[in-house]
Amino acid sequence: MRKLKNVLRASSCCAFSILMCLPAAGQNAWSEADCVTLLDSTSVTVQPNGSGSFAVYKSFKVQTPKGAVNNHVIKYDYDPLTAFARFKQVTVQRANGETMQVDVTKTCDYAAPARAIYWGARQIMLELGRLEPGDVVSYEISKKGFTYALLAGAEDDDARFIPPMRGQFYDIVPFWVNEPTRRKVYVVSMPMEKELQFQFYNGACTSSMRYEDGRKVYTFAVDEVLPFRKEPNMVDLFDEAPKLMMSSTPKWEDKSLWFHDLNEAYGSFAALPEAQKKVDELIKGKKTEMEKIAVLTHWVADNIRYAGITMGEGEGFTLHNTKMNYTDRCGVCKDIAGTLISFLRMAGFEAYPAMTMAGSRIESIPADHFNHCVAVVKLVNGTYMPLDPTWVPFCRELWSSAEQQQNYLPGIPGGSDLCLTPVSAPENHYVRITADNKIDAKGTLKGSFTITAEGQSDSSIRRIFTQGWQTEWQSTMESQLLNVSPKARMLGVDYGKAPKDYQTGPIRITFRYEIPDYALVGDRELLLKPMVMNNLYASVLSFLRIDTGLETRQYGFRDACSRLVELDETIALPRGYRLAGEPRSEQKAAPAADFEGSLQQVGNKLVLKQKLALKKRIYRAADWEGFRVAVNAYKSFADYLIVKL
């Protein structure tokens, strides 16, 4: 313990400003907190094979009855495939000066809570008994192993604690906190012969390196840290909150080459006769490389079911073989990607796996920040094209644009640097609604509208046909009108002969309807909204779920996808009625978003035209003003209109 204290107190040879997650909030942030962490410390000793022995120490003070209730059980997550963890000692220092040693033999070890995707993560839990304000809890956890998925099947049980790239160490250390923290420390002791590169993101820390007992000891610390305050619709917490990343791997090319060699040696993509027959059947008559790539990608995406549970030999970074994937027709992302790679190779293409991170950014330090597996195929021009069959079932895209601006690392011969998927233009994901309506003096609206869409917008609208029961198609169409008004009556709908066949062309649906009492009737006047702005297919318009009332942002934000929204509507008015007020015309242009809108009366018709282009999925904080101005301009055309006789 003395050595650890000395390390924590070591003077910094590379000192930066002390990290503060938020601007200074005075003493209230500390005095009013339910609980205050006094020390949050992790110390790891790295072995030559890359495995680590961790000592996790935490001390916190309970300050309110709520804090006592929320902290009477301490928990710690670990993955038994890669690590072992146990409570070493737990102490409660009572406010009255008494000290209580908690019996760590009463530790419970449970399967950790999980949703959607299953793996064998576990959680150790220990009941502390009744706590009171003023109590100080201190505990130490001993952990051996690693924090990311490893290869299974080793004969030596201790081999499961060795990182997948044998001899390499890497870690990602969150430095944000959920409660005020006096001091947060991470210490890593490395073998002398190993080099360690590191970087602190989204803030600053004090850091030092010293030599001790023939090893290199690195210390990173921050003091007086306040909780990180999230913003609505912000990018992933990992992208904006303070974090430390470190790796002994020199560069991304090394990890890429290792990933390639690992799967080739395992035989993940060996040809299978029955699968070869299916490939030959699919590409028959296809002349261009993109036709062949498309038909193979779509078949795999539509026919290999995502099961949410990984199984069988070859876990971690190895992809299951063709026979298992083709026979089972289900699996997690790596199984689906592996099937596509096998199919592409059997069709004569060069194809390889790639690691990516769905949801957050991967930094320049070559640590292991991956949670998803995709594929890349080499085109005749020599470039590699990313493909993701997991994210494009019944989708007209080959790479889901819901994953645009996302890092990925291909496992290709010779290695690759970290890559980034490009921004997809808004017009690739257009949604267009054209309406021709007529309203009478009693307020009844009658007419039709046609909706067409492409890309991610197409997938969203078409989902009822590709994933829903055919018996539900009619009621789902009707529900769109009922979202506009509970009195709406659908007179007819035309969605074509084969709406499930998404590959033939963009979705197109035409509605005919009648809506009594659509307009509020007054004395020689009507009050109404443009129908295309009245909750019609709002599920496609994900940007409406972003609160544009927020004036400023500190952090980046995200939408579901880039998108182009075009709305055109004519409303024939009863004879003699005129639009109250002046015609409107508005234009906004910014790097993040563009808007054009107009409203006028032409003869006896109101004519509304709207065009909103949202240009990214991931936005910087500096994009916020342009984005919110364009979206708010769009929303303003949904205001009620008054027409008078």
C-alpha positions, 0 to 999 in steps of 0.5 A: 500500500505504501508503494501505491501511495508513493506512486499516487503522490509522485510529481508529474514530469508532464503536467497539464491542467487539472481536469474538470468535467464541468465548470466550477459549481462551488461547494454545493456540488459536493455538499449536496451530493448523495455520495462523494467518492474519496478515492477511485484507484486502479493499479495494474501490473502487466506481464510479458504475455500481456495479461494483467493483475489489477488492484481496484480500490475505491472509497466513498462517503455517504452523505444522505439517506438516499445515498445510503440506500443506493450504495448498500450493495457494491457491484463489479462486472467481469467476463469469466472468459477473460478474467477473474475478480473477487472482493479482497477486503471491504470496510465500513467506517461508521460516522461514530468512529466504529469500524466494521469489516464486511465478510467477503466470503458472502459475496454473490456471483451472478450473471450480469444483466444483459439485453439483446446480445448475450455473453457470459459476463458476470457480476460480483455483489456484496451486501453491506447492510444498513448505511447511514449518512457520514459512513465511509465505505472502502473496498479492494477488488483483485482482478486477473485477466483482460477486459475484452473478448479472447479466444476460447479453447486453450488447454491452459486455463490461465491462457484465457487471461492473455490478450488476443494479440499475445504479448500486447497490452491495451486498455481504455479507462473512463475518467468520467464520474457519476458522483463527485470524486476527490481523486481518480487514479490509474497506475500501470506497471509495464515490463521494461522492454515494452513500449506504451503509447497513451493519450488522454482525450476530452480533458487533461490529467497529471501524468508521470513515468518512473522506473521501479524494480526494473519496470516502467510505472505510469501514473495518471490522475485527476482531482476534484472531478464533478459528474459529467453532464450529458446533453440530449441526443449527444454522441456516445459518451465515449466520444465526449467524456474524459478517457485514457487510452493506451496500447503497446501495439505500435500501429493499426497496421499491426492489429489489422495484419494479426486479425487477417492472419488469425482468421486465415489460419483458422479456416473461417472462409473455406468453401462449402459445396452446398454453399457454392451451389447457392452462390452460383445460382445467385450470380447467374446472369449477373454481369457486373461486379456490383450486381454480383456483390449486391445480390450476394450481400442482400441474400446473406442479409435477408437469410442469415438471422441475427440470433444475439448469442454467439456459440461454438468453437472459435470465439472472440476475434475468430469468425466461425467457419462457412459450414457452421454459418450456412447450416445454422443460418443464424448467429451474431454479426461475425457469423453473418459477415463471415457468411458473406465473405465466404460467398464473395470468395466463392464468387471469385472476389477478394473479401476479408473481415473488418472490425468496427465500433457501432455507436462511438468513435475509435481513436488514433491509439491502437487499443481494442475499441471494437464491438462489431464485425463487417466485411470488405471486398476488393473491387477491380479498381483496387479499392476496398468497399465495406459491406455490412449484411447485419445492418442491411436486411431488406434495405436497398443499401449495401452498407447501412448509412446509419453507420456513416462516419464510423471507423473500421479496421479491415483485416487484409494482407499486408495490414491496413490503417484505420478507415472511416466510412464516408458521409452519405448524401441527403438525397440518398435517403430522401422522403417525398410526400406530394399531396393534392387536397380539397377542403369544403366550408364544413371543414372536411378534407378530401384528397390523396397523397403519394409518398416515395423514399430511398435508402434509410427512409425507404427501409423505415417505411417499407418495414411493414411489408418486409417484416410485418404480417400481410394481414396487418398491411391495411391497418398499418396504412390506416394508422398513418391517417389516424395519426393525422386525425381520429376521424380519418377514413381511408378510401383506398391505398395503392402500394404496388404488386410486390412491396416486399421486393425492395430491390426493384426500386424505391418504395411508392405508396398512394393514399386516398382519404376523407377527413371530416372536421379536419379544419376548425370552422369559425365565423366565415373562416377556417383554421387548418394545418397543412396535412403533410406537416400534421404528424404524417409518417413522423417515424421517418423524420427522426430529426423531429425527436431532437430538441431544437429548443436548446440554444447552445451545445457543448458536445456533438450530437447525432441523428439516425441518418442524413436525410432529404425531406421534400413536401409539396401540398396543394389545398383547394379552398371553398369559393371566395376563401383567402389566406389570411396574412402574407405569403411566406418564403424562407431559405436557410443554408449552413454546412450542417443543413439547408432549408427552403420553404414557401407558402402562398395562394395561387387562384383558389389553392394554397400551395406549400413547398418544403425542402429540408436537407440534413447533411450528416449523421454525426454532427459537431457542436459547432453544427448546432446553430445551422441545424436547429435554425433549418429544422425550426424553420421547417417546423414553423410551416406546421403552424395553423393557417387561417383562411377567410371568406 
